Amino acid sequence: MRRAEAKQLVGIAVVAACALAMNVTSTAQAPDPLVGTWKLDVAKSTYKPGPAPKSATVVIALDSHG
C-alpha cells in the first residue's frame, strides 16, 4: 500500500469515528417528551361524574439512578 493510500484510509477512519461519536452523543442526550411540568387545562377537560378540579399540576422528572 502506498503512503498516500494509507493517509486516505486514516482520514476516512477519522471521519467515520467522529460521525459515530456525534451520533452516540446526540442519542444519549435525547430529551424525554414526558419530562416537565404539566398543568391541567380545565376548559379542555371533561369529568363524569362529579365536578372538575379547579387546578392541578404534575411534575415529571428523570430518574438519575438508572
PDBQT receptor file of N, H, CA, C and O in Angstrom, charges set to zero:
ATOM      1  N   MET A   1       0.848  -1.168   0.000  1.00  0.00    +0.000 N 
ATOM      2  CA  MET A   1       0.000   0.000   0.000  1.00  0.00    +0.000 C 
ATOM      3  C   MET A   1       0.897   1.237   0.000  1.00  0.00    +0.000 C 
ATOM      4  O   MET A   1       1.895   1.302   0.719  1.00  0.00    +0.000 OA
ATOM      5  N   ARG A   2       0.524   2.195  -0.809  1.00  0.00    +0.000 N 
ATOM      6  H   ARG A   2      -0.286   2.142  -1.393  1.00  0.00    +0.000 HD
ATOM      7  CA  ARG A   2       1.309   3.420  -0.878  1.00  0.00    +0.000 C 
ATOM      8  C   ARG A   2       0.981   4.341   0.282  1.00  0.00    +0.000 C 
ATOM      9  O   ARG A   2      -0.060   4.219   0.928  1.00  0.00    +0.000 OA
ATOM     10  N   ARG A   3       1.886   5.254   0.524  1.00  0.00    +0.000 N 
ATOM     11  H   ARG A   3       2.732   5.353   0.000  1.00  0.00    +0.000 HD
ATOM     12  CA  ARG A   3       1.722   6.178   1.644  1.00  0.00    +0.000 C 
ATOM     13  C   ARG A   3       0.472   7.050   1.489  1.00  0.00    +0.000 C 
ATOM     14  O   ARG A   3      -0.221   7.311   2.472  1.00  0.00    +0.000 OA
ATOM     15  N   ALA A   4       0.180   7.500   0.274  1.00  0.00    +0.000 N 
ATOM     16  H   ALA A   4       0.743   7.288  -0.524  1.00  0.00    +0.000 HD
ATOM     17  CA  ALA A   4      -0.993   8.340   0.024  1.00  0.00    +0.000 C 
ATOM     18  C   ALA A   4      -2.280   7.563   0.314  1.00  0.00    +0.000 C 
ATOM     19  O   ALA A   4      -3.228   8.109   0.879  1.00  0.00    +0.000 OA
ATOM     20  N   GLU A   5      -2.303   6.293  -0.075  1.00  0.00    +0.000 N 
ATOM     21  H   GLU A   5      -1.533   5.850  -0.534  1.00  0.00    +0.000 HD
ATOM     22  CA  GLU A   5      -3.482   5.470   0.181  1.00  0.00    +0.000 C 
ATOM     23  C   GLU A   5      -3.673   5.245   1.685  1.00  0.00    +0.000 C 
ATOM     24  O   GLU A   5      -4.802   5.241   2.175  1.00  0.00    +0.000 OA
ATOM     25  N   ALA A   6      -2.588   5.062   2.400  1.00  0.00    +0.000 N 
ATOM     26  H   ALA A   6      -1.671   5.065   2.001  1.00  0.00    +0.000 HD
ATOM     27  CA  ALA A   6      -2.660   4.863   3.846  1.00  0.00    +0.000 C 
ATOM     28  C   ALA A   6      -3.201   6.115   4.526  1.00  0.00    +0.000 C 
ATOM     29  O   ALA A   6      -4.025   6.015   5.434  1.00  0.00    +0.000 OA
ATOM     30  N   LYS A   7      -2.750   7.293   4.100  1.00  0.00    +0.000 N 
ATOM     31  H   LYS A   7      -2.081   7.375   3.362  1.00  0.00    +0.000 HD
ATOM     32  CA  LYS A   7      -3.247   8.545   4.670  1.00  0.00    +0.000 C 
ATOM     33  C   LYS A   7      -4.742   8.721   4.386  1.00  0.00    +0.000 C 
ATOM     34  O   LYS A   7      -5.493   9.203   5.234  1.00  0.00    +0.000 OA
ATOM     35  N   GLN A   8      -5.159   8.324   3.186  1.00  0.00    +0.000 N 
ATOM     36  H   GLN A   8      -4.549   7.933   2.497  1.00  0.00    +0.000 HD
ATOM     37  CA  GLN A   8      -6.563   8.455   2.825  1.00  0.00    +0.000 C 
ATOM     38  C   GLN A   8      -7.419   7.529   3.699  1.00  0.00    +0.000 C 
ATOM     39  O   GLN A   8      -8.493   7.925   4.151  1.00  0.00    +0.000 OA
ATOM     40  N   LEU A   9      -6.958   6.324   3.934  1.00  0.00    +0.000 N 
ATOM     41  H   LEU A   9      -6.085   6.002   3.566  1.00  0.00    +0.000 HD
ATOM     42  CA  LEU A   9      -7.701   5.391   4.778  1.00  0.00    +0.000 C 
ATOM     43  C   LEU A   9      -7.782   5.888   6.221  1.00  0.00    +0.000 C 
ATOM     44  O   LEU A   9      -8.813   5.741   6.877  1.00  0.00    +0.000 OA
ATOM     45  N   VAL A  10      -6.703   6.471   6.705  1.00  0.00    +0.000 N 
ATOM     46  H   VAL A  10      -5.865   6.591   6.173  1.00  0.00    +0.000 HD
ATOM     47  CA  VAL A  10      -6.711   7.033   8.055  1.00  0.00    +0.000 C 
ATOM     48  C   VAL A  10      -7.710   8.179   8.130  1.00  0.00    +0.000 C 
ATOM     49  O   VAL A  10      -8.446   8.294   9.111  1.00  0.00    +0.000 OA
ATOM     50  N   GLY A  11      -7.745   9.013   7.125  1.00  0.00    +0.000 N 
ATOM     51  H   GLY A  11      -7.148   8.919   6.328  1.00  0.00    +0.000 HD
ATOM     52  CA  GLY A  11      -8.697  10.127   7.082  1.00  0.00    +0.000 C 
ATOM     53  C   GLY A  11     -10.130   9.642   7.087  1.00  0.00    +0.000 C 
ATOM     54  O   GLY A  11     -10.977  10.198   7.786  1.00  0.00    +0.000 OA
ATOM     55  N   ILE A  12     -10.403   8.609   6.310  1.00  0.00    +0.000 N 
ATOM     56  H   ILE A  12      -9.714   8.158   5.742  1.00  0.00    +0.000 HD
ATOM     57  CA  ILE A  12     -11.758   8.046   6.270  1.00  0.00    +0.000 C 
ATOM     58  C   ILE A  12     -12.127   7.460   7.631  1.00  0.00    +0.000 C 
ATOM     59  O   ILE A  12     -13.255   7.623   8.094  1.00  0.00    +0.000 OA
ATOM     60  N   ALA A  13     -11.191   6.791   8.259  1.00  0.00    +0.000 N 
ATOM     61  H   ALA A  13     -10.275   6.658   7.882  1.00  0.00    +0.000 HD
ATOM     62  CA  ALA A  13     -11.449   6.207   9.581  1.00  0.00    +0.000 C 
ATOM     63  C   ALA A  13     -11.728   7.292  10.619  1.00  0.00    +0.000 C 
ATOM     64  O   ALA A  13     -12.596   7.117  11.475  1.00  0.00    +0.000 OA
ATOM     65  N   VAL A  14     -11.011   8.401  10.555  1.00  0.00    +0.000 N 
ATOM     66  H   VAL A  14     -10.306   8.543   9.859  1.00  0.00    +0.000 HD
ATOM     67  CA  VAL A  14     -11.218   9.503  11.500  1.00  0.00    +0.000 C 
ATOM     68  C   VAL A  14     -12.604  10.119  11.289  1.00  0.00    +0.000 C 
ATOM     69  O   VAL A  14     -13.315  10.391  12.256  1.00  0.00    +0.000 OA
ATOM     70  N   VAL A  15     -12.981  10.334  10.058  1.00  0.00    +0.000 N 
ATOM     71  H   VAL A  15     -12.403  10.114   9.272  1.00  0.00    +0.000 HD
ATOM     72  CA  VAL A  15     -14.302  10.907   9.764  1.00  0.00    +0.000 C 
ATOM     73  C   VAL A  15     -15.406   9.965  10.243  1.00  0.00    +0.000 C 
ATOM     74  O   VAL A  15     -16.393  10.417  10.823  1.00  0.00    +0.000 OA
ATOM     75  N   ALA A  16     -15.251   8.679  10.010  1.00  0.00    +0.000 N 
ATOM     76  H   ALA A  16     -14.449   8.312   9.539  1.00  0.00    +0.000 HD
ATOM     77  CA  ALA A  16     -16.247   7.701  10.443  1.00  0.00    +0.000 C 
ATOM     78  C   ALA A  16     -16.351   7.670  11.970  1.00  0.00    +0.000 C 
ATOM     79  O   ALA A  16     -17.453   7.599  12.515  1.00  0.00    +0.000 OA
ATOM     80  N   ALA A  17     -15.221   7.723  12.654  1.00  0.00    +0.000 N 
ATOM     81  H   ALA A  17     -14.326   7.781  12.211  1.00  0.00    +0.000 HD
ATOM     82  CA  ALA A  17     -15.222   7.707  14.120  1.00  0.00    +0.000 C 
ATOM     83  C   ALA A  17     -15.907   8.958  14.672  1.00  0.00    +0.000 C 
ATOM     84  O   ALA A  17     -16.662   8.874  15.641  1.00  0.00    +0.000 OA
ATOM     85  N   CYS A  18     -15.650  10.105  14.065  1.00  0.00    +0.000 N 
ATOM     86  H   CYS A  18     -15.037  10.173  13.278  1.00  0.00    +0.000 HD
ATOM     87  CA  CYS A  18     -16.292  11.348  14.513  1.00  0.00    +0.000 C 
ATOM     88  C   CYS A  18     -17.807  11.294  14.295  1.00  0.00    +0.000 C 
ATOM     89  O   CYS A  18     -18.577  11.718  15.157  1.00  0.00    +0.000 OA
ATOM     90  N   ALA A  19     -18.226  10.776  13.150  1.00  0.00    +0.000 N 
ATOM     91  H   ALA A  19     -17.601  10.432  12.450  1.00  0.00    +0.000 HD
ATOM     92  CA  ALA A  19     -19.657  10.665  12.867  1.00  0.00    +0.000 C 
ATOM     93  C   ALA A  19     -20.326   9.726  13.870  1.00  0.00    +0.000 C 
ATOM     94  O   ALA A  19     -21.422  10.015  14.350  1.00  0.00    +0.000 OA
ATOM     95  N   LEU A  20     -19.688   8.627  14.184  1.00  0.00    +0.000 N 
ATOM     96  H   LEU A  20     -18.797   8.393  13.795  1.00  0.00    +0.000 HD
ATOM     97  CA  LEU A  20     -20.236   7.685  15.156  1.00  0.00    +0.000 C 
ATOM     98  C   LEU A  20     -20.317   8.323  16.541  1.00  0.00    +0.000 C 
ATOM     99  O   LEU A  20     -21.316   8.155  17.241  1.00  0.00    +0.000 OA
ATOM    100  N   ALA A  21     -19.289   9.043  16.938  1.00  0.00    +0.000 N 
ATOM    101  H   ALA A  21     -18.477   9.180  16.370  1.00  0.00    +0.000 HD
ATOM    102  CA  ALA A  21     -19.278   9.690  18.251  1.00  0.00    +0.000 C 
ATOM    103  C   ALA A  21     -20.379  10.739  18.349  1.00  0.00    +0.000 C 
ATOM    104  O   ALA A  21     -21.024  10.856  19.391  1.00  0.00    +0.000 OA
ATOM    105  N   MET A  22     -20.603  11.496  17.295  1.00  0.00    +0.000 N 
ATOM    106  H   MET A  22     -20.079  11.401  16.449  1.00  0.00    +0.000 HD
ATOM    107  CA  MET A  22     -21.655  12.512  17.307  1.00  0.00    +0.000 C 
ATOM    108  C   MET A  22     -23.030  11.856  17.397  1.00  0.00    +0.000 C 
ATOM    109  O   MET A  22     -23.914  12.365  18.086  1.00  0.00    +0.000 OA
ATOM    110  N   ASN A  23     -23.217  10.735  16.711  1.00  0.00    +0.000 N 
ATOM    111  H   ASN A  23     -22.499  10.321  16.152  1.00  0.00    +0.000 HD
ATOM    112  CA  ASN A  23     -24.495  10.038  16.748  1.00  0.00    +0.000 C 
ATOM    113  C   ASN A  23     -24.768   9.485  18.142  1.00  0.00    +0.000 C 
ATOM    114  O   ASN A  23     -25.888   9.604  18.638  1.00  0.00    +0.000 OA
ATOM    115  N   VAL A  24     -23.786   8.893  18.774  1.00  0.00    +0.000 N 
ATOM    116  H   VAL A  24     -22.876   8.796  18.371  1.00  0.00    +0.000 HD
ATOM    117  CA  VAL A  24     -23.953   8.336  20.114  1.00  0.00    +0.000 C 
ATOM    118  C   VAL A  24     -24.250   9.448  21.115  1.00  0.00    +0.000 C 
ATOM    119  O   VAL A  24     -25.107   9.283  21.983  1.00  0.00    +0.000 OA
ATOM    120  N   THR A  25     -23.562  10.564  21.006  1.00  0.00    +0.000 N 
ATOM    121  H   THR A  25     -22.866  10.697  20.300  1.00  0.00    +0.000 HD
ATOM    122  CA  THR A  25     -23.764  11.686  21.921  1.00  0.00    +0.000 C 
ATOM    123  C   THR A  25     -25.164  12.267  21.765  1.00  0.00    +0.000 C 
ATOM    124  O   THR A  25     -25.835  12.537  22.761  1.00  0.00    +0.000 OA
ATOM    125  N   SER A  26     -25.608  12.460  20.534  1.00  0.00    +0.000 N 
ATOM    126  H   SER A  26     -25.063  12.241  19.725  1.00  0.00    +0.000 HD
ATOM    127  CA  SER A  26     -26.930  13.054  20.339  1.00  0.00    +0.000 C 
ATOM    128  C   SER A  26     -28.029  12.101  20.770  1.00  0.00    +0.000 C 
ATOM    129  O   SER A  26     -29.066  12.549  21.258  1.00  0.00    +0.000 OA
ATOM    130  N   THR A  27     -27.835  10.808  20.605  1.00  0.00    +0.000 N 
ATOM    131  H   THR A  27     -26.992  10.444  20.208  1.00  0.00    +0.000 HD
ATOM    132  CA  THR A  27     -28.833   9.837  21.031  1.00  0.00    +0.000 C 
ATOM    133  C   THR A  27     -28.892   9.758  22.549  1.00  0.00    +0.000 C 
ATOM    134  O   THR A  27     -29.974   9.617  23.118  1.00  0.00    +0.000 OA
ATOM    135  N   ALA A  28     -27.758   9.845  23.200  1.00  0.00    +0.000 N 
ATOM    136  H   ALA A  28     -26.879   9.958  22.737  1.00  0.00    +0.000 HD
ATOM    137  CA  ALA A  28     -27.719   9.727  24.657  1.00  0.00    +0.000 C 
ATOM    138  C   ALA A  28     -28.375  10.925  25.335  1.00  0.00    +0.000 C 
ATOM    139  O   ALA A  28     -28.818  10.814  26.478  1.00  0.00    +0.000 OA
ATOM    140  N   GLN A  29     -28.446  12.060  24.658  1.00  0.00    +0.000 N 
ATOM    141  H   GLN A  29     -28.087  12.151  23.730  1.00  0.00    +0.000 HD
ATOM    142  CA  GLN A  29     -28.985  13.263  25.265  1.00  0.00    +0.000 C 
ATOM    143  C   GLN A  29     -30.391  13.603  24.775  1.00  0.00    +0.000 C 
ATOM    144  O   GLN A  29     -30.880  14.708  25.012  1.00  0.00    +0.000 OA
ATOM    145  N   ALA A  30     -31.036  12.668  24.100  1.00  0.00    +0.000 N 
ATOM    146  H   ALA A  30     -30.639  11.771  23.907  1.00  0.00    +0.000 HD
ATOM    147  CA  ALA A  30     -32.372  12.936  23.593  1.00  0.00    +0.000 C 
ATOM    148  C   ALA A  30     -33.331  13.158  24.764  1.00  0.00    +0.000 C 
ATOM    149  O   ALA A  30     -33.413  12.327  25.668  1.00  0.00    +0.000 OA
ATOM    150  N   PRO A  31     -34.053  14.277  24.747  1.00  0.00    +0.000 N 
ATOM    151  CA  PRO A  31     -34.947  14.566  25.863  1.00  0.00    +0.000 C 
ATOM    152  C   PRO A  31     -36.177  13.664  25.850  1.00  0.00    +0.000 C 
ATOM    153  O   PRO A  31     -36.670  13.285  24.788  1.00  0.00    +0.000 OA
ATOM    154  N   ASP A  32     -36.656  13.333  27.019  1.00  0.00    +0.000 N 
ATOM    155  H   ASP A  32     -36.256  13.641  27.882  1.00  0.00    +0.000 HD
ATOM    156  CA  ASP A  32     -37.871  12.549  27.157  1.00  0.00    +0.000 C 
ATOM    157  C   ASP A  32     -39.053  13.502  27.013  1.00  0.00    +0.000 C 
ATOM    158  O   ASP A  32     -39.128  14.491  27.743  1.00  0.00    +0.000 OA
ATOM    159  N   PRO A  33     -39.978  13.234  26.092  1.00  0.00    +0.000 N 
ATOM    160  CA  PRO A  33     -41.079  14.174  25.876  1.00  0.00    +0.000 C 
ATOM    161  C   PRO A  33     -42.047  14.278  27.050  1.00  0.00    +0.000 C 
ATOM    162  O   PRO A  33     -42.852  15.209  27.095  1.00  0.00    +0.000 OA
ATOM    163  N   LEU A  34     -41.990  13.348  27.996  1.00  0.00    +0.000 N 
ATOM    164  H   LEU A  34     -41.337  12.591  27.959  1.00  0.00    +0.000 HD
ATOM    165  CA  LEU A  34     -42.895  13.405  29.140  1.00  0.00    +0.000 C 
ATOM    166  C   LEU A  34     -42.331  14.194  30.316  1.00  0.00    +0.000 C 
ATOM    167  O   LEU A  34     -43.073  14.547  31.232  1.00  0.00    +0.000 OA
ATOM    168  N   VAL A  35     -41.038  14.475  30.304  1.00  0.00    +0.000 N 
ATOM    169  H   VAL A  35     -40.435  14.188  29.560  1.00  0.00    +0.000 HD
ATOM    170  CA  VAL A  35     -40.406  15.182  31.409  1.00  0.00    +0.000 C 
ATOM    171  C   VAL A  35     -40.811  16.653  31.361  1.00  0.00    +0.000 C 
ATOM    172  O   VAL A  35     -40.774  17.289  30.308  1.00  0.00    +0.000 OA
ATOM    173  N   GLY A  36     -41.195  17.175  32.511  1.00  0.00    +0.000 N 
ATOM    174  H   GLY A  36     -41.226  16.658  33.367  1.00  0.00    +0.000 HD
ATOM    175  CA  GLY A  36     -41.542  18.589  32.588  1.00  0.00    +0.000 C 
ATOM    176  C   GLY A  36     -42.650  18.828  33.602  1.00  0.00    +0.000 C 
ATOM    177  O   GLY A  36     -43.008  17.948  34.384  1.00  0.00    +0.000 OA
ATOM    178  N   THR A  37     -43.173  20.027  33.566  1.00  0.00    +0.000 N 
ATOM    179  H   THR A  37     -42.883  20.743  32.930  1.00  0.00    +0.000 HD
ATOM    180  CA  THR A  37     -44.277  20.409  34.443  1.00  0.00    +0.000 C 
ATOM    181  C   THR A  37     -45.542  20.473  33.600  1.00  0.00    +0.000 C 
ATOM    182  O   THR A  37     -45.594  21.177  32.591  1.00  0.00    +0.000 OA
ATOM    183  N   TRP A  38     -46.551  19.738  34.019  1.00  0.00    +0.000 N 
ATOM    184  H   TRP A  38     -46.508  19.166  34.838  1.00  0.00    +0.000 HD
ATOM    185  CA  TRP A  38     -47.806  19.644  33.290  1.00  0.00    +0.000 C 
ATOM    186  C   TRP A  38     -48.911  20.300  34.118  1.00  0.00    +0.000 C 
ATOM    187  O   TRP A  38     -49.109  19.967  35.287  1.00  0.00    +0.000 OA
ATOM    188  N   LYS A  39     -49.628  21.241  33.487  1.00  0.00    +0.000 N 
ATOM    189  H   LYS A  39     -49.466  21.511  32.538  1.00  0.00    +0.000 HD
ATOM    190  CA  LYS A  39     -50.714  21.937  34.168  1.00  0.00    +0.000 C 
ATOM    191  C   LYS A  39     -52.034  21.570  33.492  1.00  0.00    +0.000 C 
ATOM    192  O   LYS A  39     -52.128  21.536  32.265  1.00  0.00    +0.000 OA
ATOM    193  N   LEU A  40     -53.047  21.297  34.306  1.00  0.00    +0.000 N 
ATOM    194  H   LEU A  40     -52.971  21.325  35.303  1.00  0.00    +0.000 HD
ATOM    195  CA  LEU A  40     -54.365  20.926  33.812  1.00  0.00    +0.000 C 
ATOM    196  C   LEU A  40     -55.042  22.132  33.171  1.00  0.00    +0.000 C 
ATOM    197  O   LEU A  40     -55.080  23.216  33.753  1.00  0.00    +0.000 OA
ATOM    198  N   ASP A  41     -55.576  21.932  31.963  1.00  0.00    +0.000 N 
ATOM    199  H   ASP A  41     -55.545  21.052  31.490  1.00  0.00    +0.000 HD
ATOM    200  CA  ASP A  41     -56.403  22.942  31.307  1.00  0.00    +0.000 C 
ATOM    201  C   ASP A  41     -57.850  22.515  31.513  1.00  0.00    +0.000 C 
ATOM    202  O   ASP A  41     -58.370  21.686  30.765  1.00  0.00    +0.000 OA
ATOM    203  N   VAL A  42     -58.497  23.079  32.520  1.00  0.00    +0.000 N 
ATOM    204  H   VAL A  42     -58.075  23.752  33.127  1.00  0.00    +0.000 HD
ATOM    205  CA  VAL A  42     -59.844  22.671  32.910  1.00  0.00    +0.000 C 
ATOM    206  C   VAL A  42     -60.832  22.890  31.770  1.00  0.00    +0.000 C 
ATOM    207  O   VAL A  42     -61.772  22.110  31.616  1.00  0.00    +0.000 OA
ATOM    208  N   ALA A  43     -60.641  23.925  30.978  1.00  0.00    +0.000 N 
ATOM    209  H   ALA A  43     -59.878  24.559  31.103  1.00  0.00    +0.000 HD
ATOM    210  CA  ALA A  43     -61.566  24.228  29.880  1.00  0.00    +0.000 C 
ATOM    211  C   ALA A  43     -61.551  23.132  28.807  1.00  0.00    +0.000 C 
ATOM    212  O   ALA A  43     -62.556  22.946  28.121  1.00  0.00    +0.000 OA
ATOM    213  N   LYS A  44     -60.468  22.421  28.645  1.00  0.00    +0.000 N 
ATOM    214  H   LYS A  44     -59.652  22.572  29.202  1.00  0.00    +0.000 HD
ATOM    215  CA  LYS A  44     -60.365  21.364  27.635  1.00  0.00    +0.000 C 
ATOM    216  C   LYS A  44     -60.624  19.972  28.204  1.00  0.00    +0.000 C 
ATOM    217  O   LYS A  44     -60.512  18.982  27.482  1.00  0.00    +0.000 OA
ATOM    218  N   SER A  45     -60.964  19.883  29.472  1.00  0.00    +0.000 N 
ATOM    219  H   SER A  45     -61.055  20.688  30.059  1.00  0.00    +0.000 HD
ATOM    220  CA  SER A  45     -61.138  18.586  30.126  1.00  0.00    +0.000 C 
ATOM    221  C   SER A  45     -62.594  18.346  30.484  1.00  0.00    +0.000 C 
ATOM    222  O   SER A  45     -63.360  19.285  30.696  1.00  0.00    +0.000 OA
ATOM    223  N   THR A  46     -62.965  17.065  30.547  1.00  0.00    +0.000 N 
ATOM    224  H   THR A  46     -62.343  16.302  30.374  1.00  0.00    +0.000 HD
ATOM    225  CA  THR A  46     -64.314  16.702  30.980  1.00  0.00    +0.000 C 
ATOM    226  C   THR A  46     -64.215  15.704  32.119  1.00  0.00    +0.000 C 
ATOM    227  O   THR A  46     -63.299  14.884  32.168  1.00  0.00    +0.000 OA
ATOM    228  N   TYR A  47     -65.169  15.787  33.031  1.00  0.00    +0.000 N 
ATOM    229  H   TYR A  47     -65.914  16.454  32.991  1.00  0.00    +0.000 HD
ATOM    230  CA  TYR A  47     -65.194  14.894  34.188  1.00  0.00    +0.000 C 
ATOM    231  C   TYR A  47     -66.598  14.360  34.367  1.00  0.00    +0.000 C 
ATOM    232  O   TYR A  47     -67.552  15.126  34.503  1.00  0.00    +0.000 OA
ATOM    233  N   LYS A  48     -66.723  13.048  34.367  1.00  0.00    +0.000 N 
ATOM    234  H   LYS A  48     -65.948  12.425  34.256  1.00  0.00    +0.000 HD
ATOM    235  CA  LYS A  48     -68.016  12.394  34.578  1.00  0.00    +0.000 C 
ATOM    236  C   LYS A  48     -67.795  11.263  35.545  1.00  0.00    +0.000 C 
ATOM    237  O   LYS A  48     -66.900  10.461  35.278  1.00  0.00    +0.000 OA
ATOM    238  N   PRO A  49     -68.461  11.117  36.566  1.00  0.00    +0.000 N 
ATOM    239  CA  PRO A  49     -69.335  12.072  37.222  1.00  0.00    +0.000 C 
ATOM    240  C   PRO A  49     -68.531  13.002  38.119  1.00  0.00    +0.000 C 
ATOM    241  O   PRO A  49     -67.353  12.764  38.389  1.00  0.00    +0.000 OA
ATOM    242  N   GLY A  50     -69.157  14.020  38.556  1.00  0.00    +0.000 N 
ATOM    243  H   GLY A  50     -70.114  14.214  38.337  1.00  0.00    +0.000 HD
ATOM    244  CA  GLY A  50     -68.545  14.894  39.548  1.00  0.00    +0.000 C 
ATOM    245  C   GLY A  50     -67.983  16.167  38.961  1.00  0.00    +0.000 C 
ATOM    246  O   GLY A  50     -67.816  16.292  37.747  1.00  0.00    +0.000 OA
ATOM    247  N   PRO A  51     -67.692  17.111  39.840  1.00  0.00    +0.000 N 
ATOM    248  CA  PRO A  51     -67.152  18.404  39.402  1.00  0.00    +0.000 C 
ATOM    249  C   PRO A  51     -65.668  18.289  39.028  1.00  0.00    +0.000 C 
ATOM    250  O   PRO A  51     -64.944  17.436  39.541  1.00  0.00    +0.000 OA
ATOM    251  N   ALA A  52     -65.254  19.145  38.148  1.00  0.00    +0.000 N 
ATOM    252  H   ALA A  52     -65.842  19.838  37.731  1.00  0.00    +0.000 HD
ATOM    253  CA  ALA A  52     -63.849  19.183  37.727  1.00  0.00    +0.000 C 
ATOM    254  C   ALA A  52     -63.017  19.863  38.798  1.00  0.00    +0.000 C 
ATOM    255  O   ALA A  52     -63.518  20.741  39.500  1.00  0.00    +0.000 OA
ATOM    256  N   PRO A  53     -61.762  19.477  38.937  1.00  0.00    +0.000 N 
ATOM    257  CA  PRO A  53     -60.903  20.201  39.879  1.00  0.00    +0.000 C 
ATOM    258  C   PRO A  53     -60.663  21.612  39.372  1.00  0.00    +0.000 C 
ATOM    259  O   PRO A  53     -60.746  21.865  38.170  1.00  0.00    +0.000 OA
ATOM    260  N   LYS A  54     -60.372  22.517  40.266  1.00  0.00    +0.000 N 
ATOM    261  H   LYS A  54     -60.304  22.312  41.242  1.00  0.00    +0.000 HD
ATOM    262  CA  LYS A  54     -60.102  23.900  39.862  1.00  0.00    +0.000 C 
ATOM    263  C   LYS A  54     -58.746  24.044  39.202  1.00  0.00    +0.000 C 
ATOM    264  O   LYS A  54     -58.566  24.861  38.299  1.00  0.00    +0.000 OA
ATOM    265  N   SER A  55     -57.781  23.233  39.665  1.00  0.00    +0.000 N 
ATOM    266  H   SER A  55     -57.928  22.569  40.398  1.00  0.00    +0.000 HD
ATOM    267  CA  SER A  55     -56.455  23.254  39.050  1.00  0.00    +0.000 C 
ATOM    268  C   SER A  55     -55.699  21.988  39.448  1.00  0.00    +0.000 C 
ATOM    269  O   SER A  55     -56.041  21.325  40.427  1.00  0.00    +0.000 OA
ATOM    270  N   ALA A  56     -54.674  21.672  38.678  1.00  0.00    +0.000 N 
ATOM    271  H   ALA A  56     -54.396  22.211  37.883  1.00  0.00    +0.000 HD
ATOM    272  CA  ALA A  56     -53.804  20.537  39.000  1.00  0.00    +0.000 C 
ATOM    273  C   ALA A  56     -52.480  20.729  38.267  1.00  0.00    +0.000 C 
ATOM    274  O   ALA A  56     -52.453  21.166  37.116  1.00  0.00    +0.000 OA
ATOM    275  N   THR A  57     -51.401  20.402  38.936  1.00  0.00    +0.000 N 
ATOM    276  H   THR A  57     -51.423  20.047  39.871  1.00  0.00    +0.000 HD
ATOM    277  CA  THR A  57     -50.068  20.480  38.339  1.00  0.00    +0.000 C 
ATOM    278  C   THR A  57     -49.314  19.202  38.691  1.00  0.00    +0.000 C 
ATOM    279  O   THR A  57     -49.323  18.755  39.839  1.00  0.00    +0.000 OA
ATOM    280  N   VAL A  58     -48.659  18.620  37.682  1.00  0.00    +0.000 N 
ATOM    281  H   VAL A  58     -48.652  18.983  36.750  1.00  0.00    +0.000 HD
ATOM    282  CA  VAL A  58     -47.872  17.407  37.879  1.00  0.00    +0.000 C 
ATOM    283  C   VAL A  58     -46.469  17.675  37.361  1.00  0.00    +0.000 C 
ATOM    284  O   VAL A  58     -46.301  18.205  36.263  1.00  0.00    +0.000 OA
ATOM    285  N   VAL A  59     -45.457  17.309  38.151  1.00  0.00    +0.000 N 
ATOM    286  H   VAL A  59     -45.594  16.878  39.043  1.00  0.00    +0.000 HD
ATOM    287  CA  VAL A  59     -44.073  17.466  37.727  1.00  0.00    +0.000 C 
ATOM    288  C   VAL A  59     -43.481  16.066  37.522  1.00  0.00    +0.000 C 
ATOM    289  O   VAL A  59     -43.497  15.233  38.429  1.00  0.00    +0.000 OA
ATOM    290  N   ILE A  60     -42.956  15.823  36.306  1.00  0.00    +0.000 N 
ATOM    291  H   ILE A  60     -42.943  16.500  35.570  1.00  0.00    +0.000 HD
ATOM    292  CA  ILE A  60     -42.323  14.544  35.983  1.00  0.00    +0.000 C 
ATOM    293  C   ILE A  60     -40.846  14.810  35.736  1.00  0.00    +0.000 C 
ATOM    294  O   ILE A  60     -40.488  15.644  34.905  1.00  0.00    +0.000 OA
ATOM    295  N   ALA A  61     -39.986  14.091  36.466  1.00  0.00    +0.000 N 
ATOM    296  H   ALA A  61     -40.277  13.413  37.141  1.00  0.00    +0.000 HD
ATOM    297  CA  ALA A  61     -38.533  14.264  36.352  1.00  0.00    +0.000 C 
ATOM    298  C   ALA A  61     -37.883  12.940  35.977  1.00  0.00    +0.000 C 
ATOM    299  O   ALA A  61     -38.464  11.876  36.192  1.00  0.00    +0.000 OA
ATOM    300  N   LEU A  62     -36.675  13.003  35.416  1.00  0.00    +0.000 N 
ATOM    301  H   LEU A  62     -36.203  13.867  35.241  1.00  0.00    +0.000 HD
ATOM    302  CA  LEU A  62     -35.916  11.815  35.080  1.00  0.00    +0.000 C 
ATOM    303  C   LEU A  62     -35.392  11.155  36.342  1.00  0.00    +0.000 C 
ATOM    304  O   LEU A  62     -35.053  11.833  37.312  1.00  0.00    +0.000 OA
ATOM    305  N   ASP A  63     -35.326   9.839  36.330  1.00  0.00    +0.000 N 
ATOM    306  H   ASP A  63     -35.602   9.288  35.542  1.00  0.00    +0.000 HD
ATOM    307  CA  ASP A  63     -34.721   9.085  37.424  1.00  0.00    +0.000 C 
ATOM    308  C   ASP A  63     -33.226   8.991  37.152  1.00  0.00    +0.000 C 
ATOM    309  O   ASP A  63     -32.813   8.281  36.235  1.00  0.00    +0.000 OA
ATOM    310  N   SER A  64     -32.427   9.677  37.911  1.00  0.00    +0.000 N 
ATOM    311  H   SER A  64     -32.763  10.254  38.655  1.00  0.00    +0.000 HD
ATOM    312  CA  SER A  64     -30.977   9.716  37.667  1.00  0.00    +0.000 C 
ATOM    313  C   SER A  64     -30.268   8.469  38.143  1.00  0.00    +0.000 C 
ATOM    314  O   SER A  64     -29.064   8.328  37.927  1.00  0.00    +0.000 OA
ATOM    315  N   HIS A  65     -30.982   7.557  38.788  1.00  0.00    +0.000 N 
ATOM    316  H   HIS A  65     -31.960   7.671  38.964  1.00  0.00    +0.000 HD
ATOM    317  CA  HIS A  65     -30.359   6.342  39.314  1.00  0.00    +0.000 C 
ATOM    318  C   HIS A  65     -30.395   5.190  38.333  1.00  0.00    +0.000 C 
ATOM    319  O   HIS A  65     -29.842   4.125  38.607  1.00  0.00    +0.000 OA
ATOM    320  N   GLY A  66     -31.029   5.384  37.206  1.00  0.00    +0.000 N 
ATOM    321  H   GLY A  66     -31.478   6.250  36.983  1.00  0.00    +0.000 HD
ATOM    322  CA  GLY A  66     -30.902   4.362  36.307  1.00  0.00    +0.000 C 
ATOM    323  C   GLY A  66     -31.812   3.721  35.500  1.00  0.00    +0.000 C 
ATOM    324  O   GLY A  66     -31.445   2.809  34.759  1.00  0.00    +0.000 OA
TER     325      GLY A  66
